[in-house]
Amino acid sequence: MLAYRLVVGVRRLRFTTSVAVLVAALASGLASGADSGQPAARLKLDGVPFRPELALTSEERSVGLMNRRRAPADGMLFVFHRDTSGAFWMKNTLVPLTIVFFDRDGKRVRRLSMTPCKADPCPVYEPGWRYRFALELRAWDRRPAKRLGPLAEIRRLSRLAE
């Protein structure tokens, strides 16, 4: 009888511990929005939900997708605190990309194709317009990428950008 109680007690403890770990993991994922500890973002591209990696700091933006063998399925969104006109390059980027520039209201202002570059001099990709967001997608991504939103969410991310 004592052995039965011990077995049942151990099973209950394991179950309770498993549930607690699962709840903590889910809560952590919801709070951070991504495995990297970035803020949660509920973004849409052309009205369809998507989850790009976010580059909110100057360090994250300077590294971008360098040295990766694959680009994320929903790309990487470079977020700036203010409008900018800076160019992008593909130094040490291993995969071809499409870059889409959006203004502060989430409207596309330019779309360019970029090719990998391993050695200087690397081409520079200039949008020719001021923009607030730049989305790097896999080169073969066929989404039109005409509108980024919702407006309240992209403005919130812009306030978080450093």
Secondary structure, 3 states (H helix, E strand, C coil): CHHHHHHHHHHHHHHHHHHHHHHHHHHHHHHHCCCCCCCCCCEEECCEEECCEEECCHHHHHHCCCCCCCCCCCCEEEEEEEEECCCEECECECCCEEEEEECCCCEEEEEEEECCECCCCCCEECCCCCEEEEEEEECCCCCCCCEEECHHHHHHHHHHCC
